Amino acid sequence: MNATSARLLALLSLLQARRDWPGALLAERLRVSPRTVRRDVERLRELGYPVAATRGPEGGYRLGPGAQLPPLLFDDEQAVALVLALRTAAATGTGTAEAAARALAGVRQVLPARLRHRVDGLEVTALPPGSGPAAAVDPQVLLALGAAVRAREVLRFDHAPGPGSGPSPGDAAPRRVQPHHVLFRDGRWYLLGWDLDRGDWRTFRADRITPRSPTGPRFVPREVPGGDAGAFVAGLFRGAGGPGDWPCRGEVLLALPAAAVAPHAGDGVVEDLGPERCRLVLGSWSWPALAAAVGAFDADFEVVGPAELVAACAALSRRFAGAAGPGRGLRRGHR
């Protein structure tokens, strides 16, 4: 990239970062004269960017909306972030997935070879929605994971423990994992791999991974149990130990219209039984958790089955009654 093109890219990036820029400040940031800034602004206008001059004691520039989309310019970090976002959107299966896939193909064609090679290594598997909060992850970590998956090279990395969990024996040593898939679920990135030291499949939060260099030897990929990485990891999140259904699943009749229940039922099945009645089949990782999930709909309900759900509802009823009674919760000595 020649000096003029690099400077135009830097100028455009600055104009996109804030609404108004004094001309003198732009010249200082770009380390050029105000006259050079004026010439570069004219070049951007010729390329289709609507850069307006602003009046005032210092004078300046503002990047406004255009009637047509001009040629897009991105630095390396912006280009990588854009491709990651498009690749994730294309994998989610939402209404924008097809458009995201087309946009991804277009962006990939104009990427420099050095970037195209890096982003091509990241294949994303989208998991069903859950309820976990989003977590920021370094794009360079994702690229490193994707490159190792594609090259079939053993990864060595440090994995930070989650909040409230202390270090386990041997945590000081780096993890040695055969990486197989990068997955995305509700704003979080995960790595699925075969843990060489534990001899089993493991998932790792990407935002807690710090890769070590160099990577290890190449390996022959293993078949994920069930043959579907997304279904296998979704089963792990459900507590099923692999692909399959929730370990606890029950059926209730709710005094709510199906339209009010369906948006909050996750992967549950909702059947309309009338204006103010519906059938809900829902799963969870435990019977008390399932009973609490049904109670969260804040409506009268009847348990159809099984008996374990009936017992869990009764146990929660006693617990809540105790919390609301004269003792107001835990007795002294049981805190």
N, C-alpha and C positions, 0 to 999 in steps of 0.2 A: 504494500500500500504506500503510495507516494505521500509526501508531506502535506500537500494540499488536501487530498482525500481524507487523510487522517485528521486534519484540522477541521474539515467540514463535519466529520463524524463526531468529533468532540464538541463542536459548536451545537450541532443538533441535539446531542445528549444533554447539554446544559440547558438549552431552550425548553426541552421536555421536562426538566427537573423542577422548574418553578415558573410562575406566571410571567413575571416581568424581570428583565435584566437590564441594568444600566450599561450603556455601551462601554464605559471606562472599566467597569468590573469584568465584563466579558473579555476585553483586551488583556486585562491583568491575568485572568484565569488561563487564557490561551497563550499568554506570553507573546503577544503580537501587538501591533499598533492599532489604534481605533480605525485608521484607514483600511487596514487589512480586514478588520471585522466587517466593515461596510461592504467590502468587495465579496467576502464570503457569504454575507447575508444575501447579496444579489445572486450569487451562484445557487443558493438554496431555493430562492424564488424561481429561478429558471428550471429547477428540478421539480417544481410543483409544490413546494412547501410555503404556506401562507404566513410569512414572517412580516409582522406589521411593526412600523416604527412608532414608539410611544413618545409623547411630549412630556416636558418637564424640565426642571433645572439642569438635570444631567442628560436627559434623553436616553433612549434605550430601545429594546426590542421585545416583541412578544410573539410566540408561536400560536396562531389561531387555527380554528377548524377549517378544513378545506371541503370544497364541493366534491372532489374526487380524491381517492387514496393515492398519494404520491409514492415514488419508490421508497421503500423502507431501508433504513440504515441502522445496524445494530453493532455494538461492540461484542467481543467474544462472550462475555458473561451474559449479556442480554440475549444473545442468540441461543445459548445453551438453555437459559431459563425458559425461553419461548418454546423450544422443542420439547422440553420436559413437560411443560403445561399441556401442549397439544397432544403429546403421546399419552398422557394420563387421561385427558378428556376423550380421546379416541378409544381408550380401553374400557371406559365406564359403561358403555351401552346405553347412555342417556340419549335424549333427543338431539344433542349436538354432536354425537359421536361421529356420524358420517361427515359432517362439515369439518370437524376437527381433523379427521383423517385426510381429507382433501387439502386442507391448509398445511398440514404437516408435510405432505408430499411436495407442495409448492415451495415451502421454506427450505426443505432439505435440498432441493435442486440448486439453490443459490448459495448454500453454505460452502465456505472454503473446505478443501479436502481434509485439512487437519481437524476441523470441527465435525465434519460429516462422519469421519471414522470414529470419533469419540461417542457421538450421540447414537450412532447405529448400534452400539453395543448394549444399549439399554432397552430391553423388552419388558413391558409392564403387564402384569396380570392384575385385574381389578377384582376385589372381593365384594360380597354383598354388604350393604350398609350395616354399620354397627352404631355404637353410641360414644365412642372414644373421642376426646378432643383432638384437634389438629396439633401437629408438632413440627416445628421447623427443622429442616435437614439441609446440610451443606450440599449443593448440587455436585461438587467435586467428589463427595463420598458416593453419591448415586452413580456417577459416571465410573468410578473405580469398581463399584459392585457389578455394574452392568458389563464392564470390560472383562472382569474375572469370570462372570457367568458365560460370556460368549467364548472366551479363550479356554474354558474348562481348566482353570488354574486354581489350586488351593489358596484360599485366603487366610492370612494371618491378621488378626485385629484384636483390639481391646474393646470390651463391651461394658459400658458403665451400668451399674445396677440401678434399678428403678427406685423412686422415692420410697423411703420407709423399709427398704430391703438392704440388709447388710451384705458385705462381701462373703462369698462362699469359698470353701477351701479350694485353692488352686486358681482363684480368680486373678491373681497377680500375673500368671502366665497368659500369653495371648491365646485366643481361641484359634483352632485350626479347623477350617470348615471347607467342604466341597460345595461351592455355591451353585444353586440350580435355578432359582427364580427370584426376581424382584417383584414385589407385590405392593398394591396400594389399597388402603381402606380408610375412608373417613379422614382424610388429611394426614394419614400416617403411612410411612414407607416401611416395608419389612423385607428381610432377606430370608429365604427358605434354603436351607442347606443341610448336608449330612455332616454332623459334628464328629470329627475323627476321634477325639478323645473320649466321647461319651457313647459312640457307636449307635447313634440314633438321629432321626430327623429333628431339627430345631428351627424355630423362627427367631429372628433378632430384629429389634427396633433399629432402623437405619440411623435415626437421630442419636443413638447411643453408641454407634460404631465409630472407631478410629482405626482406619486401615494401617497396617504396617507394611513396609517394603523390605525386600521384594516379595512378590507373590511366590507361592510354592510350586511344586511340580504339577504337570497336567494330570488329569484323571479321566476315567471313563464314567459318564453320567449314569446315575442310578434311576430306576423307574420310581416315580412318586407313587405311594400307595393309592390305589384306585385309578391311577393314570391321569388324574386331573389335579394340578397343583392348587387351583383356586378352591375346588371342593374340599381338598385335603386340609388346607389351612383354615377354611371356614369352619370345618368340623373341629379343629383344634380350639378355635375361639369359642365354640359352643360347649367345650368340655367333653366332646365325644371321643377324644383321643385319635381323631383321624376323620376320614370322610364318613358322612352319615348324618343322622338327625340329632336334634338336641337330646341329651340323656333323659330329660323330663319333659313330657308333653301331655297337655290336658285339654279338656273341652268344657266351655261354660256357655250359658245363655245370659246375655247382657241386656239391660233395659236401656239401650241406646240404639239409634239408627245406624245401620251399617256404614253409611257415608261418614259418620262422625268417628267411627272406630278404625276404619281401614287405613287412614293416613298415619296412625300411630301403632299399627299392629306389626310392623317389621315384616318378617317372613311368615307371620301367622296367616291363617285362612279365615276370612270373614264371610258369613252367609246371611243375606238379608231375610229376615223373618217377618217383616212388617214395618210400619212407620216408626215405632219406638222399640224395636226388638231385633236382635241379631244373634247368630251363633259364632263363637270365636274359638278356634283351635290354635293354641299357642305353645311354644316351647321355651325352655330356659335351662340353665345349668344346674338348678336344684329346685326341689318342690317349694320351699319357702320363697325363693326368688320368683317362681312362677305365680304363687298366690299373691305376692306383693305387686307383680306386674298387672294382674287382673284388677286388684284393688285400686291401682293408680288411675283407672278409667273413671273413678268417682261416680259409680252408678251401682244400683242393685244388680245382683247376679245370682245365678244358680249353677252349681257345679254339676255337670253331667258325669264327669269321671276323669281320671280313675280315683280309687279310694285314697291314694297317697296325696292327691290334691285336696280332697276333703279334709284329711288330717292336718295338712299344712295350713289350711284356712282356719281351722279350729285353734291350732297352736298360735297363729298370729293374732287371732281374736283375743285370746287370753293375754297375750303379751301386750297388745295395745290397750286392753282394758286396764291392765296393771299400770301402764304408763300414765293413763288418764285418771287413775283412782287416787285415793287419799295419800298413798305413799309416794306418788309422782315418780315412778321409775325404780331404779336399782335400790335395794336395801343397803344400809350401811354394812360395810365389810364385803360387798360384792361389786365394788366399782372397779 
